[in-house]
Amino acid sequence: MSGRMSLQALQQLGLAAVLLAVSVVFGLNTAGFADLGNLRNILLDATPTIIGAVAMTFVIVTRGIDLSIGSIANVAMATAVVLTGTKVGVSVVTETGFAVYPVALAAGLAFGLLNGWIIVGLGVNPLIATLGTLTLYRGIGLHLTEASLYSVEGGLLALGRGQFLGLGLPVWLALALATGGGFALSRSVVGRQMLALGGDPRSAVETGIRSRRLILLVYALTGIAGALAGLIIVGRVGVLTSELGFGFEFTVITAVVLGGTSLFGGRGSILGSMLGALLLTTIQNGLNLIGADPYLYDVVRGLVLMVAVSIDTLTTRLSRRQRASPV
Amino acid sequence: MKPLAPLSTATALSLALSGPALAQDVTIGVSFDKIEPFREAQIKAIDAAIEKAGAAQQFLNADKDAQRQASQVDTLISDGVNAIVAIPWDIEAAVTMAQVSEASGVPFVTMDQAPADLESVAYHVGGDPCADGTTAGEFFVKAADGQPFKLLEIQGGLANDNGIRRSRCLNDALAAAPNITVIAQVPTDWSTERAMIGAQNALQEHPDLNGIYQPWNDGLTGIFSALEARGRLVPVGEEGHVVLVSIDGLPLGCKAVRDRLVDLDIATPVPEMAERAVNAAVAAARGEEIATKVEFLPGIPYGPDDVDAKAAELWGCN
C-alpha cells in the first residue's frame, strides 16, 4: 500500500515540477505571464475542467469512464435555458433568472443517473454506454434549442462573472469541490470503497461493498459536474450554442490521467487531477501569450495526452510488479 | 388499345430508371458537417429552396466527424437519393466522398465549404472566404490609418476551407501594412469559449490592443465578455474602442452592429447560396449540363452607419 502511495505521490510531484517548468518557460518568454491578473485568468479558465476532473476521478477509479460529460453540459444548459429563459421581444437575447441553476443541476443529475442505470441496470460497458449517450444527449440538446443561438443575460451570468475576494466565483467553487472531493476520495469510507471496487471488483463485492450504488453515485456526480461546467462556461461567454461542451470529455479525461489516476481503476488523486487541469490550461494560456503558431496547439495537446497515457501504463505496470514481488 | 397499357408502363419504367427525373421525383440527400446557428439558417434556406424546386430531401448531420459524414453519404447513396448537397467537415475527405458518390451515379454538390479539389464535384457554391478575409484586412488597414496597430486574429477551424481562407486572405491583405502587427493567431475550432479565452489572454499581454478579427458571429459574445472584463467594451467611435470585424451576418452579428459594438460584419448570402446549390443538384439529377461549375458569392459588408440602409438585403437583420 505504502509503495503504491509513494508512487502516486511521486507522480504528482513530477506533475507539479512539469507545471512549474512550463510556467518558468512561458514566464521567461512573455512579460504578462507571471502577472497576477494572468494567474487569476488561468485559475478561472481551468475551473470547468477542474470541476469535471474531480467528478471524473471518482468514475475512473471505479474502472469506469464518462464520455458524455461534455454532452451533459450541453443538454443540461439547453434544458435550463429553454425552460426558464424568456426571449426579450424579437431580439436574440434571452433573459434568465436564478431558476436556471437548480434546473440545470437537476437535468445534469438526471442524465448522469441515466448513464449509471444503463451501466449497472443493463450491464453495458461504460465506454459503450457513454459513447452512446454522448450522441444522444447532444441530439436532445440540439432538439431543445433547435440549434439556435441563445445570447443570455440576467441570473445566469452571476456565477460565471461573479467575483469574491479578488477571484472569480467559479474559482472558489472549484477549490471547494476539489477539497471536498479530495477528502471524500482519500478519507471517507465511500471513497475507499470506490478505490477498492476499482482495484479488484470481485473482492470488493465479496466483502459486501454495494457496487451498484457506488457506480450510480459516480455517474450522478459527473452529471452534476457537467451541468456546473456548463453553467460556468455559458455564464462567462454569455451565449449558449450547440457546440458547448464539444470535446470537453477529452480535456477532462486528459487532466485526470495526467494527474495520476489510473485508467485501469483502483488508483487516483483529486489533487493530481487538479494539477492536470491547471497544466493543460497553463499550456493553452502560454501558447496564446507567446503568439504560438496556430498549428502547434493540437501537436502540444496530442503530445501531452500521449505522455499522460504512457506514464499511466508504466506506473500501473510498476505498481503491479511491486505488489507481486515478495517483501 | 389493349397493348397500350403495358407499353406505357414499360415506357414509364424506362424513364424512371434511365431517363431524366422530374423535379418532383428528385430526392436530394442533404449532408451537413454540424449543426449550429449559422447552419440552422442554412437548413431553413435549403428547406425553402427544395420546397420551391418541388423536390424531396433526406437530411443527415455528421456532427463534426469526417468519418461519420463519409458513412452518411454512403447511406444516402444506398437509400437511392438522386443527388447530394453536402457541407463537408473535412476538405480532403470531401474529395473522396464526391468520387464515391459520382462513381455511383449520384451527382455530388458542395455548399459553403469547398472540397480540396473542386474538379471532384458536380457543382460548388460557397461564400467567398477569401474575399471576406480580404475585405476584413482592408478594413483594418484603413482603420489603422498608417499608425501602429495591434491586431488579434481569432481563427475558426484549420481543417476546413472557410477557416483557412478567411485567415490566409486576411493576412495577405494585411501584408501591405507593416504598421499592423498580428500579436497572436488563436486557433479555436469555432469554439466560442476558446475565442473568449484567446481574447482575454491577448488583452492580458497587450492591454493596448487595437483590433480583433472574429471571423464568425457566434464568438462575438465571448469577445465582448473579455473586453468588458478589461474595461475595453467601448462603442464604435468612442475613445478606447477596439476595432472589431466579424463574418456571417447572423441576427447576433446584426444586433452587435446596431449596438455599435462591431465595426464591420460581412454577411454571407445564405438564401442565394442554398437556392443555387439545390437548383444545381436538381439539374444534375435530371442529367442537365451545369454551365458554371464553381461559384463564390462574396459577403455583404455592413457597419453601424449603413446597416439600416442595407437591412433589406441582410437576412440576419430581418
Interface residues (C-beta under 8 A of the other chain):
Chain A: T30 A31 G32 F33 D35 G37 N38 N41 D45 S91 V92 V93 T135 R138 L142 E146 A147 S148 L149 S151 R161 I233 R236 V237 G238 V239 T241 S242 E243 L244 F246 G247 Q284 N285 N288 L289 G291 A292 D293 P294 Y295 Y297 D298
Chain B: K34 I35 E36 P37 R39 E40 I43 D63 K64 Q155 L158 V182 I183 A184 Q185 V186 P187 D189 W190 S191 T192 E193 M196 I197 G198 Q200 N201 A202 Q204 E205 D218 T221 G222 F224 S225 A229 L250 P251 L252 K255
